[in-house]
Amino acid sequence: MLRFEHAPKKATNLSLNSKVLEAAREMGMNLSQTVDALLADEVKRRYWEQWNERNKDAVDEYNARIAKYGLPLEKYRTF
């Protein structure tokens, strides 16, 4: 699982839309914190998108097996 908490910060240069940057500063937004959070969300989204793509065949095979044979230990389910 991807975990980004408690990682050290690293300075970087970004090119941003000047009008958006000006508006964000006028609103008192913390740019580093905002970009960091949004980038982390996008990295996680893409990670899982790629994971699903790489594992599609295995997931499809598992689902087909469950459809054909049912869940293991299904007779013990209480719901």
Backbone as JSON Lines, residues from 0, in Angstrom:
{"i":0,"aa":"M","n":[0.84,-1.18,0.0],"ca":[0.0,0.0,0.0],"c":[0.89,1.24,0.0]}
{"i":1,"aa":"L","n":[0.44,2.24,-0.65],"ca":[1.21,3.48,-0.72],"c":[1.02,4.31,0.54]}
{"i":2,"aa":"R","n":[2.12,4.7,1.13],"ca":[2.08,5.55,2.32],"c":[3.03,6.71,2.11]}
{"i":3,"aa":"F","n":[2.51,7.91,2.27],"ca":[3.32,9.1,2.06],"c":[3.48,9.92,3.33]}
{"i":4,"aa":"E","n":[2.82,9.51,4.41],"ca":[2.89,10.29,5.63],"c":[4.31,10.27,6.2]}
{"i":5,"aa":"H","n":[4.68,11.32,6.85],"ca":[5.94,11.45,7.58],"c":[7.19,11.36,6.69]}
{"i":6,"aa":"A","n":[7.04,11.55,5.4],"ca":[8.21,11.57,4.51],"c":[8.81,12.98,4.54]}
{"i":7,"aa":"P","n":[10.11,13.08,4.4],"ca":[10.71,14.41,4.39],"c":[10.29,15.21,3.16]}
{"i":8,"aa":"K","n":[10.28,16.5,3.31],"ca":[9.93,17.39,2.2],"c":[11.17,17.63,1.35]}
{"i":9,"aa":"K","n":[10.96,17.88,0.07],"ca":[12.05,18.18,-0.84],"c":[11.65,19.38,-1.68]}
{"i":10,"aa":"A","n":[12.52,20.37,-1.73],"ca":[12.25,21.57,-2.53],"c":[12.23,21.21,-4.01]}
{"i":11,"aa":"T","n":[11.32,21.84,-4.73],"ca":[11.21,21.61,-6.17],"c":[10.71,22.88,-6.84]}
{"i":12,"aa":"N","n":[10.89,22.96,-8.13],"ca":[10.39,24.11,-8.9],"c":[9.19,23.67,-9.72]}
{"i":13,"aa":"L","n":[8.16,24.48,-9.73],"ca":[6.96,24.21,-10.52],"c":[6.64,25.42,-11.37]}
{"i":14,"aa":"S","n":[6.1,25.17,-12.53],"ca":[5.57,26.24,-13.36],"c":[4.05,26.17,-13.26]}
{"i":15,"aa":"L","n":[3.46,27.22,-12.74],"ca":[2.01,27.25,-12.52],"c":[1.39,28.42,-13.26]}
{"i":16,"aa":"N","n":[0.12,28.29,-13.55],"ca":[-0.64,29.36,-14.18],"c":[-0.58,30.57,-13.27]}
{"i":17,"aa":"S","n":[-0.1,31.69,-13.78],"ca":[0.13,32.88,-12.95],"c":[-1.15,33.42,-12.33]}
{"i":18,"aa":"K","n":[-2.26,33.35,-13.04],"ca":[-3.52,33.86,-12.49],"c":[-4.05,32.96,-11.38]}
{"i":19,"aa":"V","n":[-3.91,31.67,-11.57],"ca":[-4.33,30.74,-10.53],"c":[-3.45,30.91,-9.29]}
{"i":20,"aa":"L","n":[-2.17,31.06,-9.51],"ca":[-1.23,31.26,-8.41],"c":[-1.57,32.53,-7.63]}
{"i":21,"aa":"E","n":[-1.85,33.61,-8.34],"ca":[-2.21,34.88,-7.7],"c":[-3.49,34.73,-6.89]}
{"i":22,"aa":"A","n":[-4.48,34.07,-7.45],"ca":[-5.75,33.88,-6.74],"c":[-5.55,33.02,-5.49]}
{"i":23,"aa":"A","n":[-4.74,31.99,-5.61],"ca":[-4.47,31.12,-4.46],"c":[-3.78,31.89,-3.34]}
{"i":24,"aa":"R","n":[-2.83,32.72,-3.7],"ca":[-2.13,33.52,-2.7],"c":[-3.07,34.53,-2.04]}
{"i":25,"aa":"E","n":[-3.96,35.14,-2.84],"ca":[-4.93,36.08,-2.28],"c":[-5.87,35.4,-1.29]}
{"i":26,"aa":"M","n":[-6.13,34.12,-1.51],"ca":[-6.99,33.35,-0.62],"c":[-6.23,32.82,0.59]}
{"i":27,"aa":"G","n":[-4.94,33.05,0.62],"ca":[-4.14,32.59,1.75],"c":[-3.86,31.1,1.74]}
{"i":28,"aa":"M","n":[-3.93,30.49,0.58],"ca":[-3.71,29.05,0.49],"c":[-2.23,28.72,0.71]}
{"i":29,"aa":"N","n":[-2.0,27.61,1.36],"ca":[-0.65,27.08,1.51],"c":[-0.38,26.25,0.26]}
{"i":30,"aa":"L","n":[0.39,26.79,-0.67],"ca":[0.61,26.14,-1.96],"c":[1.3,24.79,-1.82]}
{"i":31,"aa":"S","n":[2.33,24.74,-1.0],"ca":[3.06,23.48,-0.85],"c":[2.15,22.38,-0.32]}
{"i":32,"aa":"Q","n":[1.39,22.71,0.69],"ca":[0.49,21.72,1.3],"c":[-0.59,21.28,0.31]}
{"i":33,"aa":"T","n":[-1.15,22.24,-0.42],"ca":[-2.21,21.94,-1.37],"c":[-1.71,21.07,-2.52]}
{"i":34,"aa":"V","n":[-0.59,21.46,-3.12],"ca":[-0.03,20.69,-4.23],"c":[0.39,19.32,-3.75]}
{"i":35,"aa":"D","n":[1.01,19.23,-2.57],"ca":[1.44,17.95,-2.03],"c":[0.26,17.0,-1.86]}
{"i":36,"aa":"A","n":[-0.83,17.49,-1.29],"ca":[-2.02,16.64,-1.06],"c":[-2.65,16.21,-2.38]}
{"i":37,"aa":"L","n":[-2.79,17.14,-3.31],"ca":[-3.39,16.8,-4.61],"c":[-2.52,15.84,-5.4]}
{"i":38,"aa":"L","n":[-1.21,16.04,-5.36],"ca":[-0.3,15.15,-6.07],"c":[-0.33,13.75,-5.45]}
{"i":39,"aa":"A","n":[-0.36,13.66,-4.13],"ca":[-0.44,12.36,-3.47],"c":[-1.71,11.63,-3.87]}
{"i":40,"aa":"D","n":[-2.83,12.33,-3.92],"ca":[-4.1,11.71,-4.34],"c":[-4.01,11.2,-5.78]}
{"i":41,"aa":"E","n":[-3.41,11.98,-6.65],"ca":[-3.29,11.57,-8.06],"c":[-2.34,10.39,-8.21]}
{"i":42,"aa":"V","n":[-1.25,10.38,-7.46],"ca":[-0.32,9.24,-7.51],"c":[-1.03,7.97,-7.05]}
{"i":43,"aa":"K","n":[-1.79,8.05,-5.97],"ca":[-2.53,6.89,-5.47],"c":[-3.56,6.42,-6.5]}
{"i":44,"aa":"R","n":[-4.27,7.36,-7.11],"ca":[-5.28,7.01,-8.1],"c":[-4.63,6.27,-9.27]}
{"i":45,"aa":"R","n":[-3.52,6.81,-9.77],"ca":[-2.84,6.18,-10.91],"c":[-2.22,4.84,-10.53]}
{"i":46,"aa":"Y","n":[-1.7,4.74,-9.32],"ca":[-1.13,3.48,-8.85],"c":[-2.19,2.38,-8.92]}
{"i":47,"aa":"W","n":[-3.37,2.65,-8.35],"ca":[-4.42,1.63,-8.33],"c":[-5.0,1.38,-9.71]}
{"i":48,"aa":"E","n":[-5.05,2.39,-10.54],"ca":[-5.48,2.2,-11.92],"c":[-4.54,1.24,-12.63]}
{"i":49,"aa":"Q","n":[-3.24,1.44,-12.46],"ca":[-2.25,0.56,-13.08],"c":[-2.29,-0.83,-12.46]}
{"i":50,"aa":"W","n":[-2.49,-0.89,-11.14],"ca":[-2.59,-2.19,-10.47],"c":[-3.75,-2.99,-11.05]}
{"i":51,"aa":"N","n":[-4.91,-2.34,-11.19],"ca":[-6.08,-3.0,-11.74],"c":[-5.83,-3.47,-13.17]}
{"i":52,"aa":"E","n":[-5.13,-2.67,-13.94],"ca":[-4.81,-3.03,-15.32],"c":[-3.88,-4.24,-15.36]}
{"i":53,"aa":"R","n":[-2.83,-4.22,-14.52],"ca":[-1.86,-5.32,-14.49],"c":[-2.49,-6.62,-13.98]}
{"i":54,"aa":"N","n":[-3.47,-6.51,-13.11],"ca":[-4.06,-7.7,-12.48],"c":[-5.43,-8.07,-13.01]}
{"i":55,"aa":"K","n":[-5.83,-7.46,-14.11],"ca":[-7.17,-7.67,-14.66],"c":[-7.45,-9.14,-14.94]}
{"i":56,"aa":"D","n":[-6.49,-9.83,-15.56],"ca":[-6.71,-11.24,-15.88],"c":[-6.93,-12.08,-14.63]}
{"i":57,"aa":"A","n":[-6.13,-11.86,-13.6],"ca":[-6.27,-12.62,-12.36],"c":[-7.61,-12.33,-11.69]}
{"i":58,"aa":"V","n":[-8.0,-11.07,-11.67],"ca":[-9.28,-10.7,-11.06],"c":[-10.44,-11.32,-11.84]}
{"i":59,"aa":"D","n":[-10.35,-11.27,-13.17],"ca":[-11.4,-11.88,-14.0],"c":[-11.49,-13.39,-13.77]}
{"i":60,"aa":"E","n":[-10.34,-14.05,-13.67],"ca":[-10.33,-15.5,-13.43],"c":[-10.92,-15.83,-12.06]}
{"i":61,"aa":"Y","n":[-10.56,-15.04,-11.06],"ca":[-11.1,-15.25,-9.72],"c":[-12.61,-15.07,-9.73]}
{"i":62,"aa":"N","n":[-13.09,-14.01,-10.35],"ca":[-14.54,-13.76,-10.41],"c":[-15.26,-14.88,-11.15]}
{"i":63,"aa":"A","n":[-14.66,-15.39,-12.21],"ca":[-15.28,-16.5,-12.95],"c":[-15.34,-17.75,-12.09]}
{"i":64,"aa":"R","n":[-14.28,-18.02,-11.32],"ca":[-14.26,-19.19,-10.44],"c":[-15.33,-19.06,-9.36]}
{"i":65,"aa":"I","n":[-15.48,-17.87,-8.79],"ca":[-16.51,-17.66,-7.77],"c":[-17.9,-17.81,-8.37]}
{"i":66,"aa":"A","n":[-18.09,-17.29,-9.59],"ca":[-19.39,-17.43,-10.25],"c":[-19.73,-18.89,-10.51]}
{"i":67,"aa":"K","n":[-18.7,-19.68,-10.85],"ca":[-18.93,-21.08,-11.17],"c":[-19.08,-21.96,-9.93]}
{"i":68,"aa":"Y","n":[-18.2,-21.75,-8.95],"ca":[-18.16,-22.64,-7.79],"c":[-18.67,-22.02,-6.49]}
{"i":69,"aa":"G","n":[-18.89,-20.73,-6.48],"ca":[-19.32,-20.06,-5.25],"c":[-18.13,-19.71,-4.38]}
{"i":70,"aa":"L","n":[-18.41,-19.04,-3.28],"ca":[-17.35,-18.61,-2.36],"c":[-16.88,-19.78,-1.5]}
{"i":71,"aa":"P","n":[-15.57,-19.83,-1.25],"ca":[-15.09,-20.84,-0.31],"c":[-15.73,-20.59,1.07]}
{"i":72,"aa":"L","n":[-16.07,-21.63,1.75],"ca":[-16.66,-21.55,3.09],"c":[-18.0,-20.81,3.11]}
{"i":73,"aa":"E","n":[-18.65,-20.74,1.96],"ca":[-19.93,-20.02,1.87],"c":[-20.98,-20.59,2.81]}
{"i":74,"aa":"K","n":[-20.9,-21.88,3.06],"ca":[-21.91,-22.5,3.92],"c":[-21.84,-22.01,5.36]}
{"i":75,"aa":"Y","n":[-20.74,-21.36,5.74],"ca":[-20.59,-20.85,7.09],"c":[-20.98,-19.37,7.23]}
{"i":76,"aa":"R","n":[-21.34,-18.76,6.11],"ca":[-21.71,-17.33,6.17],"c":[-23.01,-17.14,6.93]}
{"i":77,"aa":"T","n":[-23.09,-16.03,7.66],"ca":[-24.3,-15.74,8.43],"c":[-25.04,-14.53,7.87]}
{"i":78,"aa":"F","n":[-24.63,-14.07,6.71],"ca":[-25.29,-12.92,6.09],"c":[-25.61,-13.21,4.66]}
